[in-house]
Amino acid sequence: MSVQSDRLERDILILFKRACRQSRLDIAEHLLRALEAADEMRVSGTVEGIRDPLPEAYLFVAPDR
């Protein structure tokens, strides 16, 4: 379960970055929300052993801040 969840989150992150690069912020917003939902599951203990891609997504949209 955790390996599949980890891969899903990495795929979402890749798509998030692509949407940002293509100025599809409407789609990027939904993908960011998906990463945030996955992060909430990790924090609550529902999903274990997954690397957190959420900070990477935030840094991607605001690298100089």
PDB file with SEQRES, HELIX, SHEET and CRYST1 records, atoms N, CA, C and O in Angstrom:
SEQRES   1 A   65  MET SER VAL GLN SER ASP ARG LEU GLU ARG ASP ILE LEU          
SEQRES   2 A   65  ILE LEU PHE LYS ARG ALA CYS ARG GLN SER ARG LEU ASP          
SEQRES   3 A   65  ILE ALA GLU HIS LEU LEU ARG ALA LEU GLU ALA ALA ASP          
SEQRES   4 A   65  GLU MET ARG VAL SER GLY THR VAL GLU GLY ILE ARG ASP          
SEQRES   5 A   65  PRO LEU PRO GLU ALA TYR LEU PHE VAL ALA PRO ASP ARG          
HELIX    1 AA1 SER A    2  ARG A   21  1                                  20    
HELIX    2 AA2 LEU A   25  SER A   44  1                                  20    
HELIX    3 AA3 LEU A   54  VAL A   61  1                                   8    
CRYST1    1.000    1.000    1.000  90.00  90.00  90.00 P 1           1          
ATOM      1  N   MET A   1       0.819  -1.199   0.000  1.00  0.00           N  
ATOM      2  CA  MET A   1       0.000   0.000   0.000  1.00  0.00           C  
ATOM      3  C   MET A   1       0.857   1.253   0.000  1.00  0.00           C  
ATOM      4  O   MET A   1       0.591   2.164  -0.784  1.00  0.00           O  
ATOM      5  N   SER A   2       1.862   1.335   0.838  1.00  0.00           N  
ATOM      6  CA  SER A   2       2.641   2.563   0.941  1.00  0.00           C  
ATOM      7  C   SER A   2       3.467   2.817  -0.322  1.00  0.00           C  
ATOM      8  O   SER A   2       3.665   3.973  -0.697  1.00  0.00           O  
ATOM      9  N   VAL A   3       3.947   1.773  -0.978  1.00  0.00           N  
ATOM     10  CA  VAL A   3       4.720   1.962  -2.204  1.00  0.00           C  
ATOM     11  C   VAL A   3       3.819   2.526  -3.296  1.00  0.00           C  
ATOM     12  O   VAL A   3       4.222   3.438  -4.018  1.00  0.00           O  
ATOM     13  N   GLN A   4       2.609   1.996  -3.424  1.00  0.00           N  
ATOM     14  CA  GLN A   4       1.670   2.503  -4.420  1.00  0.00           C  
ATOM     15  C   GLN A   4       1.257   3.935  -4.096  1.00  0.00           C  
ATOM     16  O   GLN A   4       1.160   4.770  -4.995  1.00  0.00           O  
ATOM     17  N   SER A   5       1.014   4.223  -2.831  1.00  0.00           N  
ATOM     18  CA  SER A   5       0.632   5.574  -2.423  1.00  0.00           C  
ATOM     19  C   SER A   5       1.767   6.548  -2.696  1.00  0.00           C  
ATOM     20  O   SER A   5       1.538   7.667  -3.157  1.00  0.00           O  
ATOM     21  N   ASP A   6       2.993   6.118  -2.410  1.00  0.00           N  
ATOM     22  CA  ASP A   6       4.157   6.966  -2.658  1.00  0.00           C  
ATOM     23  C   ASP A   6       4.267   7.279  -4.146  1.00  0.00           C  
ATOM     24  O   ASP A   6       4.507   8.424  -4.530  1.00  0.00           O  
ATOM     25  N   ARG A   7       4.094   6.272  -4.969  1.00  0.00           N  
ATOM     26  CA  ARG A   7       4.185   6.485  -6.415  1.00  0.00           C  
ATOM     27  C   ARG A   7       3.061   7.401  -6.897  1.00  0.00           C  
ATOM     28  O   ARG A   7       3.286   8.264  -7.746  1.00  0.00           O  
ATOM     29  N   LEU A   8       1.865   7.220  -6.365  1.00  0.00           N  
ATOM     30  CA  LEU A   8       0.746   8.075  -6.743  1.00  0.00           C  
ATOM     31  C   LEU A   8       1.047   9.529  -6.408  1.00  0.00           C  
ATOM     32  O   LEU A   8       0.811  10.417  -7.227  1.00  0.00           O  
ATOM     33  N   GLU A   9       1.562   9.775  -5.219  1.00  0.00           N  
ATOM     34  CA  GLU A   9       1.895  11.144  -4.827  1.00  0.00           C  
ATOM     35  C   GLU A   9       2.994  11.725  -5.711  1.00  0.00           C  
ATOM     36  O   GLU A   9       2.932  12.898  -6.079  1.00  0.00           O  
ATOM     37  N   ARG A  10       3.995  10.924  -6.054  1.00  0.00           N  
ATOM     38  CA  ARG A  10       5.062  11.413  -6.944  1.00  0.00           C  
ATOM     39  C   ARG A  10       4.487  11.745  -8.320  1.00  0.00           C  
ATOM     40  O   ARG A  10       4.863  12.750  -8.923  1.00  0.00           O  
ATOM     41  N   ASP A  11       3.576  10.905  -8.817  1.00  0.00           N  
ATOM     42  CA  ASP A  11       2.941  11.173 -10.111  1.00  0.00           C  
ATOM     43  C   ASP A  11       2.114  12.456 -10.059  1.00  0.00           C  
ATOM     44  O   ASP A  11       2.133  13.249 -11.000  1.00  0.00           O  
ATOM     45  N   ILE A  12       1.392  12.658  -8.964  1.00  0.00           N  
ATOM     46  CA  ILE A  12       0.608  13.886  -8.808  1.00  0.00           C  
ATOM     47  C   ILE A  12       1.542  15.093  -8.801  1.00  0.00           C  
ATOM     48  O   ILE A  12       1.240  16.116  -9.415  1.00  0.00           O  
ATOM     49  N   LEU A  13       2.670  14.977  -8.112  1.00  0.00           N  
ATOM     50  CA  LEU A  13       3.637  16.077  -8.069  1.00  0.00           C  
ATOM     51  C   LEU A  13       4.177  16.390  -9.463  1.00  0.00           C  
ATOM     52  O   LEU A  13       4.305  17.558  -9.830  1.00  0.00           O  
ATOM     53  N   ILE A  14       4.487  15.371 -10.228  1.00  0.00           N  
ATOM     54  CA  ILE A  14       4.977  15.567 -11.598  1.00  0.00           C  
ATOM     55  C   ILE A  14       3.930  16.297 -12.434  1.00  0.00           C  
ATOM     56  O   ILE A  14       4.253  17.232 -13.167  1.00  0.00           O  
ATOM     57  N   LEU A  15       2.674  15.865 -12.319  1.00  0.00           N  
ATOM     58  CA  LEU A  15       1.600  16.519 -13.069  1.00  0.00           C  
ATOM     59  C   LEU A  15       1.366  17.947 -12.586  1.00  0.00           C  
ATOM     60  O   LEU A  15       1.061  18.834 -13.383  1.00  0.00           O  
ATOM     61  N   PHE A  16       1.509  18.169 -11.280  1.00  0.00           N  
ATOM     62  CA  PHE A  16       1.378  19.514 -10.723  1.00  0.00           C  
ATOM     63  C   PHE A  16       2.417  20.449 -11.347  1.00  0.00           C  
ATOM     64  O   PHE A  16       2.087  21.554 -11.777  1.00  0.00           O  
ATOM     65  N   LYS A  17       3.660  20.001 -11.391  1.00  0.00           N  
ATOM     66  CA  LYS A  17       4.725  20.823 -11.969  1.00  0.00           C  
ATOM     67  C   LYS A  17       4.471  21.089 -13.452  1.00  0.00           C  
ATOM     68  O   LYS A  17       4.695  22.200 -13.933  1.00  0.00           O  
ATOM     69  N   ARG A  18       4.009  20.080 -14.166  1.00  0.00           N  
ATOM     70  CA  ARG A  18       3.712  20.252 -15.587  1.00  0.00           C  
ATOM     71  C   ARG A  18       2.588  21.269 -15.781  1.00  0.00           C  
ATOM     72  O   ARG A  18       2.670  22.125 -16.661  1.00  0.00           O  
ATOM     73  N   ALA A  19       1.552  21.176 -14.970  1.00  0.00           N  
ATOM     74  CA  ALA A  19       0.439  22.126 -15.071  1.00  0.00           C  
ATOM     75  C   ALA A  19       0.919  23.553 -14.802  1.00  0.00           C  
ATOM     76  O   ALA A  19       0.498  24.489 -15.482  1.00  0.00           O  
ATOM     77  N   CYS A  20       1.793  23.718 -13.821  1.00  0.00           N  
ATOM     78  CA  CYS A  20       2.338  25.051 -13.527  1.00  0.00           C  
ATOM     79  C   CYS A  20       3.155  25.578 -14.695  1.00  0.00           C  
ATOM     80  O   CYS A  20       3.012  26.737 -15.082  1.00  0.00           O  
ATOM     81  N   ARG A  21       4.009  24.734 -15.257  1.00  0.00           N  
ATOM     82  CA  ARG A  21       4.853  25.156 -16.385  1.00  0.00           C  
ATOM     83  C   ARG A  21       4.017  25.560 -17.597  1.00  0.00           C  
ATOM     84  O   ARG A  21       4.404  26.444 -18.362  1.00  0.00           O  
ATOM     85  N   GLN A  22       2.866  24.904 -17.764  1.00  0.00           N  
ATOM     86  CA  GLN A  22       2.001  25.188 -18.907  1.00  0.00           C  
ATOM     87  C   GLN A  22       0.942  26.241 -18.570  1.00  0.00           C  
ATOM     88  O   GLN A  22      -0.004  26.451 -19.330  1.00  0.00           O  
ATOM     89  N   SER A  23       1.113  26.889 -17.437  1.00  0.00           N  
ATOM     90  CA  SER A  23       0.186  27.937 -16.978  1.00  0.00           C  
ATOM     91  C   SER A  23      -1.250  27.445 -16.854  1.00  0.00           C  
ATOM     92  O   SER A  23      -2.194  28.200 -17.089  1.00  0.00           O  
ATOM     93  N   ARG A  24      -1.411  26.186 -16.488  1.00  0.00           N  
ATOM     94  CA  ARG A  24      -2.747  25.628 -16.232  1.00  0.00           C  
ATOM     95  C   ARG A  24      -2.962  25.623 -14.728  1.00  0.00           C  
ATOM     96  O   ARG A  24      -3.013  24.573 -14.087  1.00  0.00           O  
ATOM     97  N   LEU A  25      -3.085  26.823 -14.188  1.00  0.00           N  
ATOM     98  CA  LEU A  25      -3.190  26.973 -12.741  1.00  0.00           C  
ATOM     99  C   LEU A  25      -4.491  26.407 -12.193  1.00  0.00           C  
ATOM    100  O   LEU A  25      -4.560  26.042 -11.020  1.00  0.00           O  
ATOM    101  N   ASP A  26      -5.529  26.330 -13.033  1.00  0.00           N  
ATOM    102  CA  ASP A  26      -6.778  25.716 -12.594  1.00  0.00           C  
ATOM    103  C   ASP A  26      -6.560  24.241 -12.260  1.00  0.00           C  
ATOM    104  O   ASP A  26      -7.064  23.740 -11.255  1.00  0.00           O  
ATOM    105  N   ILE A  27      -5.816  23.566 -13.100  1.00  0.00           N  
ATOM    106  CA  ILE A  27      -5.510  22.154 -12.869  1.00  0.00           C  
ATOM    107  C   ILE A  27      -4.493  22.012 -11.746  1.00  0.00           C  
ATOM    108  O   ILE A  27      -4.615  21.127 -10.899  1.00  0.00           O  
ATOM    109  N   ALA A  28      -3.496  22.879 -11.738  1.00  0.00           N  
ATOM    110  CA  ALA A  28      -2.469  22.825 -10.691  1.00  0.00           C  
ATOM    111  C   ALA A  28      -3.091  22.952  -9.308  1.00  0.00           C  
ATOM    112  O   ALA A  28      -2.661  22.287  -8.366  1.00  0.00           O  
ATOM    113  N   GLU A  29      -4.098  23.800  -9.189  1.00  0.00           N  
ATOM    114  CA  GLU A  29      -4.758  23.973  -7.891  1.00  0.00           C  
ATOM    115  C   GLU A  29      -5.396  22.669  -7.409  1.00  0.00           C  
ATOM    116  O   GLU A  29      -5.284  22.323  -6.233  1.00  0.00           O  
ATOM    117  N   HIS A  30      -6.054  21.956  -8.299  1.00  0.00           N  
ATOM    118  CA  HIS A  30      -6.666  20.676  -7.920  1.00  0.00           C  
ATOM    119  C   HIS A  30      -5.605  19.649  -7.522  1.00  0.00           C  
ATOM    120  O   HIS A  30      -5.783  18.896  -6.564  1.00  0.00           O  
ATOM    121  N   LEU A  31      -4.509  19.629  -8.263  1.00  0.00           N  
ATOM    122  CA  LEU A  31      -3.442  18.681  -7.949  1.00  0.00           C  
ATOM    123  C   LEU A  31      -2.781  19.017  -6.617  1.00  0.00           C  
ATOM    124  O   LEU A  31      -2.426  18.118  -5.856  1.00  0.00           O  
ATOM    125  N   LEU A  32      -2.616  20.299  -6.333  1.00  0.00           N  
ATOM    126  CA  LEU A  32      -2.060  20.703  -5.042  1.00  0.00           C  
ATOM    127  C   LEU A  32      -2.997  20.286  -3.911  1.00  0.00           C  
ATOM    128  O   LEU A  32      -2.542  19.845  -2.855  1.00  0.00           O  
ATOM    129  N   ARG A  33      -4.278  20.422  -4.127  1.00  0.00           N  
ATOM    130  CA  ARG A  33      -5.246  19.978  -3.114  1.00  0.00           C  
ATOM    131  C   ARG A  33      -5.165  18.473  -2.888  1.00  0.00           C  
ATOM    132  O   ARG A  33      -5.325  17.998  -1.764  1.00  0.00           O  
ATOM    133  N   ALA A  34      -4.916  17.728  -3.958  1.00  0.00           N  
ATOM    134  CA  ALA A  34      -4.756  16.280  -3.812  1.00  0.00           C  
ATOM    135  C   ALA A  34      -3.528  15.961  -2.962  1.00  0.00           C  
ATOM    136  O   ALA A  34      -3.573  15.065  -2.119  1.00  0.00           O  
ATOM    137  N   LEU A  35      -2.438  16.685  -3.177  1.00  0.00           N  
ATOM    138  CA  LEU A  35      -1.237  16.483  -2.359  1.00  0.00           C  
ATOM    139  C   LEU A  35      -1.495  16.863  -0.906  1.00  0.00           C  
ATOM    140  O   LEU A  35      -1.012  16.195   0.009  1.00  0.00           O  
ATOM    141  N   GLU A  36      -2.252  17.929  -0.693  1.00  0.00           N  
ATOM    142  CA  GLU A  36      -2.582  18.335   0.677  1.00  0.00           C  
ATOM    143  C   GLU A  36      -3.454  17.287   1.364  1.00  0.00           C  
ATOM    144  O   GLU A  36      -3.274  17.011   2.550  1.00  0.00           O  
ATOM    145  N   ALA A  37      -4.394  16.705   0.627  1.00  0.00           N  
ATOM    146  CA  ALA A  37      -5.242  15.655   1.199  1.00  0.00           C  
ATOM    147  C   ALA A  37      -4.407  14.435   1.572  1.00  0.00           C  
ATOM    148  O   ALA A  37      -4.619  13.832   2.624  1.00  0.00           O  
ATOM    149  N   ALA A  38      -3.465  14.075   0.716  1.00  0.00           N  
ATOM    150  CA  ALA A  38      -2.583  12.945   1.018  1.00  0.00           C  
ATOM    151  C   ALA A  38      -1.729  13.247   2.241  1.00  0.00           C  
ATOM    152  O   ALA A  38      -1.466  12.365   3.059  1.00  0.00           O  
ATOM    153  N   ASP A  39      -1.297  14.505   2.361  1.00  0.00           N  
ATOM    154  CA  ASP A  39      -0.494  14.906   3.516  1.00  0.00           C  
ATOM    155  C   ASP A  39      -1.310  14.798   4.802  1.00  0.00           C  
ATOM    156  O   ASP A  39      -0.789  14.371   5.832  1.00  0.00           O  
ATOM    157  N   GLU A  40      -2.576  15.179   4.748  1.00  0.00           N  
ATOM    158  CA  GLU A  40      -3.443  15.062   5.927  1.00  0.00           C  
ATOM    159  C   GLU A  40      -3.579  13.608   6.360  1.00  0.00           C  
ATOM    160  O   GLU A  40      -3.598  13.315   7.555  1.00  0.00           O  
ATOM    161  N   MET A  41      -3.672  12.697   5.393  1.00  0.00           N  
ATOM    162  CA  MET A  41      -3.762  11.273   5.720  1.00  0.00           C  
ATOM    163  C   MET A  41      -2.479  10.795   6.381  1.00  0.00           C  
ATOM    164  O   MET A  41      -2.516   9.987   7.309  1.00  0.00           O  
ATOM    165  N   ARG A  42      -1.347  11.294   5.903  1.00  0.00           N  
ATOM    166  CA  ARG A  42      -0.059  10.893   6.468  1.00  0.00           C  
ATOM    167  C   ARG A  42       0.065  11.402   7.902  1.00  0.00           C  
ATOM    168  O   ARG A  42       0.492  10.668   8.793  1.00  0.00           O  
ATOM    169  N   VAL A  43      -0.311  12.663   8.121  1.00  0.00           N  
ATOM    170  CA  VAL A  43      -0.206  13.271   9.449  1.00  0.00           C  
ATOM    171  C   VAL A  43      -1.137  12.583  10.437  1.00  0.00           C  
ATOM    172  O   VAL A  43      -0.780  12.400  11.601  1.00  0.00           O  
ATOM    173  N   SER A  44      -2.325  12.202   9.982  1.00  0.00           N  
ATOM    174  CA  SER A  44      -3.289  11.551  10.872  1.00  0.00           C  
ATOM    175  C   SER A  44      -2.937  10.093  11.131  1.00  0.00           C  
ATOM    176  O   SER A  44      -3.550   9.449  11.983  1.00  0.00           O  
ATOM    177  N   GLY A  45      -1.953   9.566  10.401  1.00  0.00           N  
ATOM    178  CA  GLY A  45      -1.538   8.185  10.608  1.00  0.00           C  
ATOM    179  C   GLY A  45      -2.294   7.187   9.758  1.00  0.00           C  
ATOM    180  O   GLY A  45      -2.109   5.980   9.917  1.00  0.00           O  
ATOM    181  N   THR A  46      -3.149   7.662   8.851  1.00  0.00           N  
ATOM    182  CA  THR A  46      -3.906   6.754   7.990  1.00  0.00           C  
ATOM    183  C   THR A  46      -2.990   6.049   7.005  1.00  0.00           C  
ATOM    184  O   THR A  46      -3.191   4.878   6.684  1.00  0.00           O  
ATOM    185  N   VAL A  47      -1.982   6.772   6.527  1.00  0.00           N  
ATOM    186  CA  VAL A  47      -1.017   6.212   5.584  1.00  0.00           C  
ATOM    187  C   VAL A  47       0.362   6.370   6.195  1.00  0.00           C  
ATOM    188  O   VAL A  47       0.705   7.437   6.703  1.00  0.00           O  
ATOM    189  N   GLU A  48       1.155   5.306   6.145  1.00  0.00           N  
ATOM    190  CA  GLU A  48       2.483   5.346   6.754  1.00  0.00           C  
ATOM    191  C   GLU A  48       3.560   5.079   5.718  1.00  0.00           C  
ATOM    192  O   GLU A  48       3.316   4.459   4.683  1.00  0.00           O  
ATOM    193  N   GLY A  49       4.765   5.566   6.024  1.00  0.00           N  
ATOM    194  CA  GLY A  49       5.933   5.221   5.229  1.00  0.00           C  
ATOM    195  C   GLY A  49       6.033   5.911   3.883  1.00  0.00           C  
ATOM    196  O   GLY A  49       6.712   5.418   2.982  1.00  0.00           O  
ATOM    197  N   ILE A  50       5.371   7.037   3.734  1.00  0.00           N  
ATOM    198  CA  ILE A  50       5.392   7.726   2.459  1.00  0.00           C  
ATOM    199  C   ILE A  50       6.221   9.000   2.582  1.00  0.00           C  
ATOM    200  O   ILE A  50       6.060   9.764   3.534  1.00  0.00           O  
ATOM    201  N   ARG A  51       7.097   9.222   1.628  1.00  0.00           N  
ATOM    202  CA  ARG A  51       7.870  10.464   1.580  1.00  0.00           C  
ATOM    203  C   ARG A  51       6.916  11.598   1.231  1.00  0.00           C  
ATOM    204  O   ARG A  51       6.001  11.416   0.428  1.00  0.00           O  
ATOM    205  N   ASP A  52       7.121  12.747   1.820  1.00  0.00           N  
ATOM    206  CA  ASP A  52       6.190  13.865   1.683  1.00  0.00           C  
ATOM    207  C   ASP A  52       6.564  14.775   0.516  1.00  0.00           C  
ATOM    208  O   ASP A  52       7.546  15.511   0.619  1.00  0.00           O  
ATOM    209  N   PRO A  53       5.815  14.752  -0.598  1.00  0.00           N  
ATOM    210  CA  PRO A  53       6.119  15.630  -1.726  1.00  0.00           C  
ATOM    211  C   PRO A  53       5.492  17.021  -1.609  1.00  0.00           C  
ATOM    212  O   PRO A  53       5.759  17.880  -2.450  1.00  0.00           O  
ATOM    213  N   LEU A  54       4.665  17.261  -0.587  1.00  0.00           N  
ATOM    214  CA  LEU A  54       3.976  18.539  -0.464  1.00  0.00           C  
ATOM    215  C   LEU A  54       4.933  19.728  -0.346  1.00  0.00           C  
ATOM    216  O   LEU A  54       4.735  20.722  -1.044  1.00  0.00           O  
ATOM    217  N   PRO A  55       5.967  19.670   0.511  1.00  0.00           N  
ATOM    218  CA  PRO A  55       6.904  20.806   0.558  1.00  0.00           C  
ATOM    219  C   PRO A  55       7.563  21.083  -0.791  1.00  0.00           C  
ATOM    220  O   PRO A  55       7.798  22.239  -1.144  1.00  0.00           O  
ATOM    221  N   GLU A  56       7.858  20.036  -1.536  1.00  0.00           N  
ATOM    222  CA  GLU A  56       8.461  20.223  -2.861  1.00  0.00           C  
ATOM    223  C   GLU A  56       7.506  20.971  -3.788  1.00  0.00           C  
ATOM    224  O   GLU A  56       7.938  21.809  -4.580  1.00  0.00           O  
ATOM    225  N   ALA A  57       6.220  20.674  -3.693  1.00  0.00           N  
ATOM    226  CA  ALA A  57       5.227  21.375  -4.514  1.00  0.00           C  
ATOM    227  C   ALA A  57       5.168  22.850  -4.138  1.00  0.00           C  
ATOM    228  O   ALA A  57       5.132  23.716  -5.013  1.00  0.00           O  
ATOM    229  N   TYR A  58       5.156  23.138  -2.838  1.00  0.00           N  
ATOM    230  CA  TYR A  58       5.130  24.537  -2.397  1.00  0.00           C  
ATOM    231  C   TYR A  58       6.382  25.286  -2.858  1.00  0.00           C  
ATOM    232  O   TYR A  58       6.295  26.432  -3.298  1.00  0.00           O  
ATOM    233  N   LEU A  59       7.532  24.646  -2.757  1.00  0.00           N  
ATOM    234  CA  LEU A  59       8.777  25.288  -3.187  1.00  0.00           C  
ATOM    235  C   LEU A  59       8.815  25.507  -4.697  1.00  0.00           C  
ATOM    236  O   LEU A  59       9.444  26.447  -5.183  1.00  0.00           O  
ATOM    237  N   PHE A  60       8.140  24.636  -5.426  1.00  0.00           N  
ATOM    238  CA  PHE A  60       8.121  24.772  -6.881  1.00  0.00           C  
ATOM    239  C   PHE A  60       7.413  26.050  -7.303  1.00  0.00           C  
ATOM    240  O   PHE A  60       7.846  26.708  -8.249  1.00  0.00           O  
ATOM    241  N   VAL A  61       6.333  26.413  -6.620  1.00  0.00           N  
ATOM    242  CA  VAL A  61       5.585  27.615  -7.006  1.00  0.00           C  
ATOM    243  C   VAL A  61       6.145  28.879  -6.372  1.00  0.00           C  
ATOM    244  O   VAL A  61       5.844  29.980  -6.832  1.00  0.00           O  
ATOM    245  N   ALA A  62       6.946  28.746  -5.336  1.00  0.00           N  
ATOM    246  CA  ALA A  62       7.528  29.914  -4.667  1.00  0.00           C  
ATOM    247  C   ALA A  62       8.993  29.658  -4.331  1.00  0.00           C  
ATOM    248  O   ALA A  62       9.357  29.657  -3.155  1.00  0.00           O  
ATOM    249  N   PRO A  63       9.847  29.439  -5.341  1.00  0.00           N  
ATOM    250  CA  PRO A  63      11.234  29.048  -5.065  1.00  0.00           C  
ATOM    251  C   PRO A  63      12.091  30.125  -4.418  1.00  0.00           C  
ATOM    252  O   PRO A  63      13.054  29.803  -3.721  1.00  0.00           O  
ATOM    253  N   ASP A  64      11.763  31.402  -4.632  1.00  0.00           N  
ATOM    254  CA  ASP A  64      12.612  32.486  -4.126  1.00  0.00           C  
ATOM    255  C   ASP A  64      12.093  33.118  -2.847  1.00  0.00           C  
ATOM    256  O   ASP A  64      12.594  34.157  -2.419  1.00  0.00           O  
ATOM    257  N   ARG A  65      11.102  32.505  -2.238  1.00  0.00           N  
ATOM    258  CA  ARG A  65      10.513  33.127  -1.041  1.00  0.00           C  
ATOM    259  C   ARG A  65      10.960  32.450   0.201  1.00  0.00           C  
ATOM    260  O   ARG A  65      10.561  32.844   1.297  1.00  0.00           O  
TER     261      ARG A  65                                                      
END                                                                             
